[in-house]
């Protein structure tokens, strides 16, 4: 007998649109889409063959009752949607940052536990072939004791002063600026492979104080760029740089140096087959290119960037979610991983505001 395809509802169709391709690539039925602009939602639904659209997430949960809910709204809505979704019996995949604060994230994790539902965070950048290889090599001990790490994520979306502002410029809706957009992924890549942060210090800034969020009658208050110095439980030192105001670039990098060797990872969005990433590794002398032992997806193709992102970098995460639902276990990156990353964001925000080192709660 053919196994019935799980049903999925997606709330928020900005980056959330990438999730449609990811779930459809895994054989799921995306049955409902939700955003305030219902006409826009209907156009997206027609494109992907989705049956229903909603303007209110409460109505979607009550009426469509999907088995899996994707939360891809501004972060200030994540907690309320997640708690309601768990109460309806749904499993949840939540975009990052998963909440406004660690306390809010902890309440979401507890709601998932009480409901007995699988809950994951969309840390999709773990799933490039090159990053998977980097993680495997470090886990196998190829670097020895890691001494220092340097990561950066630079993007040009708001480098031009005339670029239209969005809710992302408003901390009341976004929680964080560049650190929530991009830096939280760097935090996750560090945590996943190298261990927990113990303390951080940070400096952040706003590129264009005249560019405020729509409908917000005050200057922007969510950072456009941020530099973080951190320390891990292992003693390794970490430097993170995140900027959404860097002209001419759209890439992220990770370099790690240990007592036995080093690795250098780079993902450049303008490169052909960019979703594979690039990895170099070695010990004495120059680092040499590495071919990942796990091949990249063959189904990505070209076309719409969000579709490509969904099929290549979110689809593997969705496959883990579906396996977790079958086995009754919560895979990584879990909602708890999102909560721990949120603790680093909270500490970074405090450090940027008052200066000095801030401890990251364990």
Secondary structure, 3 states (H helix, E strand, C coil): CCCCCCEEEEECCCCCHHHHHHHHHCCCEEEEEECCCHHHHHHHHHHHCCCEEECCHHHHHHHCCCCEEEECCCHHHHHHHHHHHHHCCCEEEECCCCCCCHHHHHHHHHHHHHHCCCEEECCHHHHCHHHHHHHHHHHCCCCCCEEEEEEEEECCCCCCCCCCCCHHHCHHHHCCCHHHHHHHHHHHHHHHHHCCEEEEEEEEECCCCCCCCCCCCCCCCCCCEEEEEEEECCCCEEEEEEECCCCCCCEEEEEEEECCCEEEEEEECCCCCHHHCEEEEECCCCCEECCCCCCCCCCCCCCCHHHHHHHHHHHHHHHHHHHHHHHCCCCCCEHHHHHHHHHHHHHHHHHHHHCCCEECCC
